[in-house]
């Protein structure tokens, strides 16, 4: 087989492929074996009729047509691998010779993954919430603890917001009790707003022994009800004073207020830091794609969208959720649901192109050790042997796409180690603190190949005439020394 490639306009190339007559004759042999299983001839078992007999009976034409259908995708896939053509859509095939006899010649016009530049990727800046606990947040925790340690004291004065009142409560509509709103000796904190609109306002100013009657609309309902309330007691919550003695007596692990506040600040900060880490990768990816002005290629968007829809349907099914019922409950139809996912697919495609660009600009490479480590990681995840995972990828010609995914993960990791992170006030956040030990996992999660890469190896179409992903690196860095003006090309 001979092949050559010619660049075309609009992110397309044309492959010229020629198959020698002797080589194609072997494909015709295989086609005759296929036909032999479908044609019954007297004196021969099914599938055992020799080629010369079949050729004498039906001619070579049907076998040649069968061979063209079967072999052209394989020759195309071989040429795609040979020339590292990064297919993103089904090629357009035109057979130019060999339909009747002689060598087979055909052209394939192929849309490829576009090459883009990402100017300024080395100077990314993202805004995230501050990981520091504020005095207000610390004080709120302390106040809650002091209130839990507090005691209720009777007061001889009208009730105010924050007081606790012990009351009998009844509510009715047209003489019928309203369910859940009839109780006795209930201790209620004024200001909670739990019962009805305006209910707490009626209690403010009431004293022990007062009987109140009013109309209000209970929470969660639309119709008003008649309320009758008898106030038995008015109490205020007396909280202990915040001192070192209180801390030592009630919080055994701390001796002073300062120690306790520091521990609260650390706990709040840890929670905020975890939330920040969850936001980091999406924020960086969003900032990166914001530097690109390319329109996401339709074939790539459609491919990603199809996968997203399938994954969503599978997840709903696994959770026992009826998708149609869920759509109806959320006021959506299938079209609007899919269009909502399309926006995510468009962003994912832009991120794919941008990360590949960064990988090339930074000369990020994947070696055999990286690939073997990924096989081992996937094998552990799916409960198989690493050698079986490797065979699945190799059998389905999915290794180039796996390598591309690993390069994108490393590109994202590079960005995470170079991005500037600030809080809403513009104060710089320690990047290493945010990265911690989780950034590698987050990079993998972002690429989405943790759960799907093994499926991709199992399901990948060996026929790359239908769909192929090959990495085509072109290590070109227009200005590797200047991170603020650094551009990426992939």
C-alpha positions as CSV (number, residue, x, y, z in Angstrom):
1,X,0.0,0.0,0.0
2,X,1.2,3.5,-0.9
3,X,-0.2,6.7,0.6
4,X,0.4,10.4,0.7
5,X,-1.3,13.3,2.4
6,X,-2.2,16.8,1.1
7,X,-3.3,19.7,3.3
8,X,-6.5,21.4,2.3
9,X,-8.2,24.6,3.5
10,X,-10.5,24.6,6.5
11,X,-8.7,22.1,8.8
12,X,-9.0,19.3,6.2
13,X,-6.5,17.0,4.5
14,X,-6.8,14.6,1.6
15,X,-5.2,11.2,1.8
16,X,-4.3,9.4,-1.5
17,X,-4.1,5.7,-1.1
18,X,-3.1,3.1,-3.7
19,X,-3.3,-0.7,-3.1
20,X,-1.3,-3.0,-5.4
21,X,-3.3,-5.6,-7.3
22,X,-1.5,-8.5,-5.6
23,X,-2.2,-7.1,-2.1
24,X,-5.9,-6.4,-3.0
25,X,-6.2,-9.9,-4.4
26,X,-5.8,-11.3,-0.8
27,X,-8.8,-9.1,0.2
28,X,-10.8,-10.6,-2.7
29,X,-9.9,-14.1,-1.3
30,X,-11.3,-13.1,2.0
31,X,-14.4,-11.8,0.3
32,X,-15.0,-15.1,-1.5
33,X,-14.7,-16.9,1.9
34,X,-17.4,-14.6,3.2
35,X,-19.6,-15.2,0.1
36,X,-19.0,-19.0,0.5
37,X,-20.8,-18.9,3.8
38,X,-23.8,-17.3,2.2
39,X,-24.0,-19.3,-1.0
40,X,-25.0,-23.0,-1.0
41,X,-23.5,-25.1,-3.8
42,X,-24.3,-28.8,-4.4
43,X,-21.4,-31.0,-3.3
44,X,-19.9,-28.5,-0.9
45,X,-20.4,-27.9,2.8
46,X,-21.5,-24.4,3.8
47,X,-18.5,-22.1,3.6
48,X,-16.2,-24.7,2.0
49,X,-16.7,-23.9,-1.7
50,X,-13.4,-22.9,-3.2
51,X,-12.8,-19.5,-4.9
52,X,-12.4,-20.9,-8.4
53,X,-15.8,-22.6,-8.2
54,X,-17.5,-19.5,-6.8
55,X,-15.8,-17.3,-9.4
56,X,-17.0,-19.6,-12.2
57,X,-20.5,-19.5,-10.8
58,X,-21.0,-15.8,-9.9
59,X,-18.0,-14.0,-11.4
60,X,-15.4,-11.9,-9.6
61,X,-17.6,-8.8,-9.4
62,X,-19.5,-9.5,-6.2
63,X,-16.3,-10.5,-4.4
64,X,-14.5,-7.4,-5.6
65,X,-17.3,-5.2,-4.3
66,X,-17.3,-7.0,-1.0
67,X,-13.5,-6.6,-0.8
68,X,-13.8,-2.9,-1.4
69,X,-16.4,-2.5,1.3
70,X,-14.3,-4.5,3.8
71,X,-10.8,-3.4,3.1
72,X,-11.0,0.3,2.3
73,X,-11.7,1.3,6.0
74,X,-8.7,-0.8,7.0
75,X,-6.3,0.7,4.5
76,X,-7.6,4.1,5.5
77,X,-6.9,3.4,9.1
78,X,-3.4,2.3,8.3
79,X,-2.8,5.5,6.3
80,X,-4.2,7.6,9.1
81,X,-1.7,6.0,11.6
82,X,1.2,6.3,9.2
83,X,0.6,10.1,8.7
84,X,-0.6,10.9,12.2
85,X,-3.9,12.3,10.9
86,X,-6.1,13.5,13.8
87,X,-9.6,12.7,12.5
88,X,-12.6,14.3,14.1
89,X,-15.3,13.4,11.6
90,X,-16.3,10.6,9.2
91,X,-14.1,10.9,6.0
92,X,-15.5,11.4,2.6
93,X,-14.3,8.5,0.4
94,X,-14.0,8.6,-3.4
95,X,-12.8,5.4,-5.2
96,X,-10.8,6.6,-8.2
97,X,-9.5,3.3,-9.5
98,X,-9.8,-0.5,-9.2
99,X,-13.6,-0.9,-9.1
100,X,-13.4,-3.4,-12.0
101,X,-9.8,-4.5,-12.1
102,X,-6.2,-3.6,-11.4
103,X,-4.8,-1.7,-8.4
104,X,-7.3,0.0,-6.0
105,X,-7.0,3.8,-5.7
106,X,-9.1,6.0,-3.5
107,X,-9.1,9.5,-1.9
108,X,-10.2,10.4,1.6
109,X,-11.1,14.0,2.5
110,X,-10.7,14.2,6.3
111,X,-11.6,17.0,8.7
112,X,-8.9,17.1,11.4
113,X,-8.6,18.6,14.8
114,X,-7.7,22.3,14.3
115,X,-4.4,23.8,15.5
116,X,-4.9,26.8,17.7
117,X,-2.8,29.3,19.6
118,X,-3.5,30.3,23.2
119,X,-1.8,33.7,23.9
120,X,-1.0,34.5,27.5
121,X,-1.7,31.1,28.9
122,X,1.4,31.5,31.2
123,X,-0.2,34.4,32.9
124,X,-3.5,33.0,33.9
125,X,-5.2,34.5,37.0
126,X,-8.3,33.2,38.7
127,X,-10.4,34.4,41.6
128,X,-11.4,32.1,44.3
129,X,-12.9,32.6,47.8
130,X,-10.4,33.3,50.6
131,X,-9.4,30.2,52.5
132,X,-8.9,32.2,55.7
133,X,-11.6,32.1,58.4
134,X,-13.0,35.6,59.2
135,X,-13.6,36.9,62.7
136,X,-17.3,36.9,62.0
137,X,-17.2,33.2,61.1
138,X,-15.2,32.3,64.2
139,X,-17.4,34.4,66.5
140,X,-20.5,32.7,65.0
141,X,-19.1,29.3,66.0
142,X,-18.2,30.5,69.5
143,X,-21.6,32.1,69.9
144,X,-23.3,28.8,69.0
145,X,-21.2,27.0,71.6
146,X,-21.9,29.6,74.3
147,X,-25.7,29.4,73.6
148,X,-25.6,25.6,73.9
149,X,-24.0,26.1,77.3
150,X,-26.4,28.8,78.3
151,X,-29.5,28.6,80.6
152,X,-33.0,30.1,80.4
153,X,-34.0,32.5,83.2
154,X,-37.6,33.8,83.7
155,X,-37.9,37.6,83.2
156,X,-40.7,39.9,84.4
157,X,-41.0,42.0,81.3
158,X,-42.6,41.9,77.8
159,X,-41.1,39.5,75.3
160,X,-38.5,40.7,72.8
161,X,-36.8,39.1,69.8
162,X,-34.4,36.4,71.0
163,X,-36.5,35.6,74.1
164,X,-38.0,32.1,74.6
165,X,-41.7,32.0,75.3
166,X,-43.6,29.0,76.7
167,X,-47.0,29.0,75.1
168,X,-50.1,27.0,74.2
169,X,-50.9,27.3,70.5
170,X,-54.0,26.4,68.4
171,X,-54.9,27.3,64.9
172,X,-58.1,26.6,63.0
173,X,-59.9,27.3,59.7
174,X,-63.7,27.5,59.9
175,X,-63.6,25.7,63.2
176,X,-61.4,22.8,62.0
177,X,-57.9,22.4,63.5
178,X,-54.9,23.0,61.3
179,X,-52.7,20.0,61.4
180,X,-49.4,20.5,63.3
181,X,-50.4,23.8,64.8
182,X,-52.0,22.7,68.0
183,X,-49.7,22.1,71.0
184,X,-49.3,23.0,74.7
185,X,-46.3,24.1,76.8
186,X,-44.2,24.7,73.7
187,X,-40.9,26.6,74.1
188,X,-40.4,28.9,71.1
189,X,-37.6,31.4,70.4
190,X,-39.0,34.6,69.0
191,X,-37.3,35.5,65.8
192,X,-37.1,32.1,64.3
193,X,-40.1,32.7,61.9
194,X,-41.1,29.1,61.9
195,X,-44.9,29.3,62.3
196,X,-46.5,31.9,60.1
197,X,-45.9,35.3,58.5
198,X,-46.2,37.9,61.3
199,X,-46.5,35.3,64.1
200,X,-43.3,36.5,65.8
201,X,-44.4,40.1,65.6
202,X,-47.6,39.2,67.5
203,X,-45.5,37.7,70.3
204,X,-43.2,40.7,70.7
205,X,-44.4,42.8,73.6
206,X,-46.5,39.9,75.2
207,X,-46.1,39.1,78.9
208,X,-46.7,35.9,80.9
209,X,-50.4,35.3,81.2
210,X,-51.4,37.2,78.0
211,X,-53.9,35.6,75.6
212,X,-53.5,36.5,71.9
213,X,-55.8,36.1,69.0
214,X,-54.9,36.9,65.4
215,X,-55.1,35.8,61.8
216,X,-52.0,34.7,59.9
217,X,-51.1,32.4,57.0
218,X,-49.1,29.4,58.2
219,X,-45.9,28.6,56.4
220,X,-46.2,26.3,53.5
221,X,-49.9,27.1,53.0
222,X,-51.9,29.7,51.0
223,X,-55.0,30.1,53.2
224,X,-55.0,32.2,56.5
225,X,-55.9,30.6,59.8
226,X,-57.2,31.9,63.1
227,X,-54.6,31.6,65.9
228,X,-55.1,31.5,69.7
229,X,-52.0,31.8,71.8
230,X,-51.6,31.7,75.6
231,X,-48.2,32.9,76.9
232,X,-47.2,31.1,80.1
233,X,-43.6,32.2,80.5
234,X,-41.1,34.7,79.1
235,X,-37.4,33.7,79.4
236,X,-34.1,35.0,78.2
237,X,-31.1,32.9,77.4
238,X,-28.2,33.8,79.6
239,X,-24.9,32.7,78.1
240,X,-21.7,32.2,80.0
241,X,-18.9,34.7,79.7
242,X,-16.2,33.7,77.3
243,X,-13.1,33.3,79.5
244,X,-10.1,31.0,79.7
245,X,-11.8,29.3,82.7
246,X,-14.9,28.5,80.6
247,X,-12.8,27.1,77.9
248,X,-10.8,24.9,80.2
249,X,-13.8,23.6,82.1
250,X,-16.1,22.9,79.1
251,X,-13.6,22.2,76.2
252,X,-11.1,19.9,77.7
253,X,-8.7,19.9,74.7
254,X,-8.1,23.7,75.0
255,X,-6.9,25.8,77.9
256,X,-7.4,29.3,76.6
257,X,-9.8,31.3,74.4
258,X,-6.9,31.9,72.0
259,X,-6.2,28.2,71.6
260,X,-9.9,27.6,71.0
261,X,-10.2,30.4,68.4
262,X,-7.1,29.2,66.6
263,X,-8.6,25.7,66.4
264,X,-11.9,27.0,65.1
265,X,-10.1,29.1,62.5
266,X,-8.1,26.1,61.4
267,X,-11.3,23.9,61.1
268,X,-13.2,26.6,59.1
269,X,-10.1,27.2,56.9
270,X,-9.8,23.5,56.1
271,X,-13.4,23.4,55.0
272,X,-13.0,26.5,52.9
273,X,-9.8,25.1,51.4
274,X,-11.5,21.9,50.3
275,X,-14.3,23.9,48.6
276,X,-11.6,26.1,46.9
277,X,-9.8,23.0,45.6
278,X,-13.0,21.7,44.0
279,X,-13.4,25.0,42.2
280,X,-9.8,25.4,41.0
281,X,-9.8,23.1,38.0
282,X,-13.1,24.5,36.5
283,X,-11.9,28.0,37.1
284,X,-8.5,27.5,35.5
285,X,-10.1,25.7,32.5
286,X,-12.6,28.5,32.1
287,X,-9.8,31.1,32.2
288,X,-7.8,29.1,29.7
289,X,-10.7,28.7,27.2
290,X,-11.4,32.4,27.6
291,X,-8.1,33.1,25.9
292,X,-9.3,31.3,22.8
293,X,-11.5,32.8,20.1
294,X,-12.0,29.6,18.0
295,X,-15.4,28.2,17.4
296,X,-15.7,24.7,18.6
297,X,-15.7,22.3,15.5
298,X,-19.2,20.9,15.1
299,X,-18.1,17.2,14.7
300,X,-16.2,17.4,18.0
301,X,-19.1,19.0,19.8
302,X,-21.5,16.4,18.4
303,X,-19.3,13.6,19.5
304,X,-18.8,14.9,23.0
305,X,-22.5,15.7,23.2
306,X,-23.5,12.1,22.2
307,X,-21.2,10.8,25.0
308,X,-22.6,13.2,27.6
309,X,-26.2,12.2,26.7
310,X,-25.3,8.5,26.9
311,X,-23.5,8.9,30.2
312,X,-26.4,10.9,31.7
313,X,-29.0,8.3,30.6
314,X,-26.8,5.5,32.0
315,X,-26.3,7.4,35.3
316,X,-30.1,8.0,35.7
317,X,-30.8,4.3,34.9
318,X,-28.2,3.2,37.5
319,X,-29.9,5.3,40.1
320,X,-33.3,4.1,39.2
321,X,-34.5,7.5,38.0
322,X,-36.9,7.8,35.2
323,X,-35.4,10.4,32.8
324,X,-38.7,11.4,31.2
325,X,-40.3,11.8,34.6
326,X,-37.4,13.9,35.8
327,X,-37.5,16.1,32.8
328,X,-41.2,16.7,33.3
329,X,-40.7,17.4,37.0
330,X,-38.0,20.0,36.1
331,X,-40.0,21.6,33.3
332,X,-37.8,20.5,30.5
333,X,-38.2,18.5,27.3
334,X,-35.6,16.3,25.7
335,X,-34.6,18.9,23.2
336,X,-34.0,21.6,25.8
337,X,-32.1,19.1,28.0
338,X,-29.8,18.1,25.2
339,X,-29.2,21.8,24.2
340,X,-28.2,22.5,27.8
341,X,-25.6,19.7,27.6
342,X,-24.4,21.1,24.2
343,X,-23.1,24.2,26.0
344,X,-21.0,22.0,28.2
345,X,-19.7,20.1,25.1
346,X,-18.7,23.3,23.4
347,X,-16.7,24.3,26.4
348,X,-15.2,20.8,26.7
349,X,-14.0,20.9,23.1
350,X,-12.4,24.3,23.5
351,X,-10.7,23.0,26.6
352,X,-9.4,20.0,24.7
353,X,-7.9,22.2,22.0
354,X,-6.4,24.7,24.4
355,X,-4.8,22.0,26.7
356,X,-3.3,20.3,23.6
357,X,-1.9,23.7,22.6
358,X,-0.3,24.1,26.1
359,X,1.1,20.6,25.9
360,X,2.8,21.3,22.6
361,X,4.0,24.8,23.7
362,X,5.6,23.4,26.9
363,X,7.0,20.4,25.0
364,X,5.1,18.1,27.3
365,X,5.8,14.5,26.3
366,X,4.4,11.1,27.5
367,X,6.9,8.2,27.8
368,X,6.4,4.5,28.1
369,X,6.6,4.7,31.9
370,X,3.7,7.2,31.9
371,X,1.5,4.9,29.8
372,X,2.4,1.8,31.8
373,X,1.5,3.7,35.0
374,X,-1.8,4.6,33.5
375,X,-2.5,1.0,32.5
376,X,-1.8,0.0,36.1
377,X,-4.0,2.7,37.5
378,X,-6.9,1.8,35.2
379,X,-6.4,-1.9,35.9
380,X,-6.7,-1.3,39.6
381,X,-9.9,0.8,39.1
382,X,-11.6,-1.8,36.9
383,X,-10.3,-4.9,38.7
384,X,-8.3,-6.3,35.8
385,X,-4.6,-7.0,35.1
386,X,-2.6,-4.2,33.6
387,X,-1.5,-6.4,30.7
388,X,-5.1,-7.0,29.8
389,X,-5.8,-3.3,29.8
390,X,-2.8,-2.7,27.6
391,X,-4.0,-5.3,25.1
392,X,-7.5,-3.8,25.0
393,X,-6.0,-0.4,24.1
394,X,-3.6,-1.8,21.6
395,X,-6.3,-4.1,20.0
396,X,-8.6,-1.1,19.5
397,X,-5.8,1.3,18.4
398,X,-6.7,3.5,21.3
399,X,-3.2,4.1,22.6
400,X,-2.7,7.4,20.8
401,X,-5.8,8.9,22.3
402,X,-4.8,7.7,25.8
403,X,-1.4,9.4,25.2
404,X,-3.2,12.6,24.2
405,X,-5.3,12.5,27.3
406,X,-2.2,12.0,29.5
407,X,-0.6,15.0,27.8
408,X,-3.6,17.1,28.5
409,X,-3.6,16.1,32.1
410,X,0.1,17.1,32.4
411,X,-0.7,20.4,30.6
412,X,-3.4,21.1,33.1
413,X,-1.1,20.2,35.9
414,X,1.4,22.7,34.5
415,X,-1.2,25.4,34.5
416,X,-2.2,24.6,38.1
417,X,1.4,25.1,39.1
418,X,1.7,28.5,37.3
419,X,-1.7,30.1,37.7
420,X,-2.1,33.2,40.0
421,X,-4.8,32.7,42.5
422,X,-6.4,35.7,44.2
423,X,-9.4,36.3,46.5
424,X,-12.3,38.7,45.8
425,X,-10.3,41.5,47.3
426,X,-7.3,40.8,45.0
427,X,-5.2,39.4,47.8
428,X,-2.9,36.6,46.5
429,X,-3.7,33.1,47.8
430,X,-0.9,30.7,48.3
431,X,-1.0,28.4,45.3
432,X,0.9,25.6,46.9
433,X,-1.5,25.6,49.8
434,X,-4.4,25.3,47.4
435,X,-2.8,22.5,45.4
436,X,-1.9,20.5,48.4
437,X,-1.7,16.8,47.4
438,X,-4.9,16.7,45.4
439,X,-4.1,18.6,42.1
440,X,-3.0,15.5,40.2
441,X,-6.3,13.7,41.0
442,X,-8.3,16.8,40.0
443,X,-6.4,17.0,36.7
444,X,-7.4,13.4,35.9
445,X,-11.0,14.0,36.9
446,X,-11.2,17.1,34.7
447,X,-10.0,15.1,31.7
448,X,-12.8,12.6,32.4
449,X,-10.7,9.6,31.3
450,X,-10.6,8.0,34.8
451,X,-13.9,6.3,34.4
452,X,-14.1,6.2,30.6
453,X,-10.7,5.5,29.3
454,X,-11.0,1.7,29.8
455,X,-14.5,1.8,28.2
456,X,-12.9,3.7,25.3
457,X,-10.4,0.9,24.9
458,X,-13.1,-1.7,24.9
459,X,-15.5,0.2,22.7
460,X,-13.1,2.0,20.4
461,X,-13.9,1.4,16.7
462,X,-10.9,-0.2,15.1
463,X,-12.1,1.3,11.9
464,X,-10.6,4.7,12.0
465,X,-12.4,5.6,8.9
466,X,-15.3,6.2,11.2
467,X,-13.6,7.8,14.1
468,X,-10.0,8.2,15.0
469,X,-8.0,10.3,17.5
470,X,-4.3,10.6,17.0
471,X,-1.9,13.0,18.7
472,X,0.1,15.1,16.2
473,X,2.5,17.2,18.3
474,X,4.4,20.1,16.7
475,X,6.6,21.4,19.5
476,X,6.6,25.1,18.7
477,X,6.9,27.7,21.4
478,X,6.8,31.3,20.0
479,X,8.2,32.9,23.1
480,X,9.1,30.4,25.8
481,X,10.9,32.9,28.0
482,X,8.0,35.4,28.6
483,X,5.2,33.8,30.7
484,X,3.0,36.9,30.3
485,X,3.0,36.8,26.5
486,X,3.6,33.1,26.1
487,X,1.5,31.5,23.3
488,X,0.6,27.9,22.7
489,X,0.1,26.1,19.4
490,X,-1.2,22.6,19.0
